[in-house]
Amino acid sequence: MVRGLVTVPWKMQYLLERIKLLFTFLNLQIKHIYREANGLADFLASFAVKSEQYTVFSANTTLPSIGRLIMQQDVY
């Protein structure tokens, strides 16, 4: 069970347990962030869908100007 909400298929149980162990060991967390609070991720997802080529942004300075603006406005 994942937080008591969903039954995990037995084939995935081992993998899920390993992932949970890694999260505990590495002190990681998963959090849901609404689209409105993470505009850059939304922008990049839309950009990828519309793009006809493979693009890598290696730093925020390589983002399109609208992407940099959105990043500055994102709520942390």
C-alpha positions as CSV (number, residue, x, y, z in Angstrom):
1,M,0.0,0.0,0.0
2,V,1.1,3.5,-0.8
3,R,-0.1,5.7,2.1
4,G,-3.0,3.3,2.4
5,L,-4.6,4.5,-0.8
6,V,-3.4,2.1,-3.6
7,T,-2.5,-1.5,-3.7
8,V,0.7,-2.1,-5.5
9,P,0.9,-5.0,-7.9
10,W,3.1,-7.7,-6.4
11,K,5.6,-7.5,-9.3
12,M,6.3,-3.9,-8.4
13,Q,6.4,-4.4,-4.6
14,Y,10.1,-5.1,-4.5
15,L,10.9,-2.1,-6.6
16,L,8.7,0.1,-4.5
17,E,10.4,-1.1,-1.3
18,R,13.8,-0.4,-2.8
19,I,12.8,3.1,-3.8
20,K,11.3,3.8,-0.4
21,L,14.6,2.6,1.2
22,L,16.6,4.9,-1.0
23,F,14.4,7.8,-0.2
24,T,14.9,7.2,3.5
25,F,18.7,6.6,3.2
26,L,19.2,9.7,1.0
27,N,16.7,11.8,3.0
28,L,14.7,12.6,-0.2
29,Q,11.1,13.8,-0.4
30,I,8.6,14.0,-3.2
31,K,6.3,17.0,-3.1
32,H,3.5,18.0,-5.5
33,I,3.8,21.5,-6.7
34,Y,0.9,23.0,-8.6
35,R,1.5,24.3,-12.1
36,E,0.8,27.8,-11.0
37,A,3.7,27.7,-8.6
38,N,6.1,26.1,-11.0
39,G,5.7,28.0,-14.3
40,L,9.1,27.1,-15.6
41,A,8.4,23.4,-15.5
42,D,5.1,24.1,-17.3
43,F,6.8,26.3,-19.8
44,L,9.5,23.7,-20.5
45,A,7.0,20.9,-20.9
46,S,5.1,23.0,-23.4
47,F,8.3,24.0,-25.2
48,A,9.3,20.3,-25.5
49,V,5.9,19.3,-26.9
50,K,6.0,22.1,-29.5
51,S,9.7,21.8,-30.4
52,E,10.7,19.8,-33.5
53,Q,14.3,19.3,-32.2
54,Y,16.1,18.1,-29.2
55,T,17.1,21.0,-27.0
56,V,19.3,21.1,-23.9
57,F,19.4,24.1,-21.6
58,S,22.7,23.8,-19.7
59,A,22.1,26.9,-17.5
60,N,19.4,29.4,-16.9
61,T,21.2,31.8,-19.1
62,T,20.6,29.5,-22.1
63,L,16.8,29.5,-21.6
64,P,14.7,31.5,-23.9
65,S,14.1,35.0,-22.4
66,I,10.4,34.2,-21.6
67,G,11.7,31.1,-19.6
68,R,14.1,33.2,-17.6
69,L,11.3,35.7,-16.8
70,I,9.0,32.9,-15.7
71,M,11.7,31.4,-13.6
72,Q,12.2,34.8,-11.8
73,Q,8.4,34.9,-11.1
74,D,8.1,31.3,-9.8
75,V,7.0,30.9,-6.2
76,Y,9.4,28.9,-4.1
